[in-house]
Every structure is written in C-alpha cells, then in structure tokens.
Amino acid sequence: LVIYCENSAYNLLFYITRTAPFSQADHHFTKLLSENIVVALENIRLNELILTNQKEVLYRLGEIVETRSKESGMHVRRVALFTALLAEQLGLPELTIEQLKLAAPLHDVGKVAIPDAILHKPGKLEPDEWEIMQTHAAIGEKMLDGSNIEVLQLAAEIAGSHHEKWDGSGYPKGLKGEQIPLSGRLTAIADVFDALASKRCYKDAWPEPQIIDYLKQQRAQQFDPQLVDLLLDNFADFMAIREKYQD
C-alpha cells in the first residue's frame, strides 16, 4: 500500500507492506493514519511559519531602534550573525544558537528612551550626557523582562548585560568575568567588532590590523578572553559576514 500526503509545504509517500491481505479494519486504520499525518504536517508548517514571523518581527524591532540612532539596519543583522557564529564555535546547542540569533538584534532596544540630542550627538558626550546614555542598558532589560517567551527573556538578559566588561568596569551593574551572562559576553564583542569595522557619524571604519590590535588589547579587560581568541582565530569568517551584509 502506498499513501500519498501533501499540503502547501510537503509532499510525502508512505509505503506499507504486510503478508496478509488488507481487511476493512486495516483500510479504516490506514485512512485515520493518513488524516493524522496531514494534520501533523500542517502543524509543522504552522510552527515554522510562526518562527519565521517571530524572527522577522525581532529583526524589524532591532532595525527600528538602530534607525532612530542613525545606525544601519544591517548592523543588527550582522551582530546577530556574529553572535551566532561565536556561539557555534563555542559548541553551544543548535537551539541556543538560534535563540541568540533572534535575541541579539534587540541589544540596544533601550535607546528608544534616550533623548535625540544625546543619541545623535556627533562628538564626545559630556559626563552628564554619558550618564544618561548608559541608562539604555537597564531600560532595555526592563522593557523586555517578564515575558513568557524564551527569546524575549534572552533578549532582556542581553540588553542588560552587553555593556558589562570582563574586568568589572562596565555598566549597569559592574559585573565581572563569568558573572556576566554568556549571552551578554557574546553580544558585547559582536557589537563592538561591528562598530569598529563600520563607518559611523563620528568615525571612519577601522582597518583590519587596527581592529585586531584593539581586540588583543581588550582581551581579559573589556572582553571574555576565550571569545577574543575565537574571533581572532576565525577573523576571516567574521569579515566575510561583514562584507556580505554591507550598509
């Protein structure tokens, strides 16, 4: 017996053999089986559609934030891909890597609460302005915290920790070393790497040797030393992403 099942996403064939002839009960069972297969396939398709839509919404939200701060929407996509690549090199589970890729674009969501005069200032911020700018990390975490959606929980963690530094000199909590969530450590180096390699309103893109020197200098200071080593060991892969998703 061959059963053919299809929906808008899948076309499948099921082949069943047996030694005895098919009875009426067997035909009834086969019909129920095929109907359940079609329902299962449709559920898979709907779940994939929900995941695709969720991913698009998260990217769009991240792009809106970056557009307001006059950064390219491609920045959030690159940060997501850099974060995922580092997580892959660390050997993290596939599901965790995918969640990090979805959550990382919201790392700067708290900037929506920062006044334009500070957010768009081309020069160096005054001490009181810098103090206000730093609040975006805690604000972003608070905005996303409390959700029942795992990806948003992870995004809240990233928003609140991606400006912490390995040596404890970061903000908002002054966390040190492995006190900083891994998600924040991953996104931190991905975010800074892209900022260094990109042209901004206040600077030109840095040449590759200068980026490499900076990362080496900030190893075990600003960044997790293991992540610096992974990025430098695979520098060409990161630059390839940078070239593919240009502003």
Secondary structure, 3 states (H helix, E strand, C coil): CEEEEECCCCEEEEECCCCCCCCHHHHHHHHHHHHHHHHHHHHHHHHHHHHHHHHHHHHHHHHHHHHHCCCCCHHHHHHHHHHHHHHHHHCCCHHHHHHHHHHHHHCCHHHHHCCHHHHCCCCCCCHHHHHHHHHHHHHHHHHHCCCCCHHHHHHHHHHHHCCCCCCCCCCCCCCCHHHCCHHHHHHHHHHHHHHHHCCECCECCCCHHHHHHHHHHCECCCECHHHHHHHHHCHHHHHHHHHHCCC
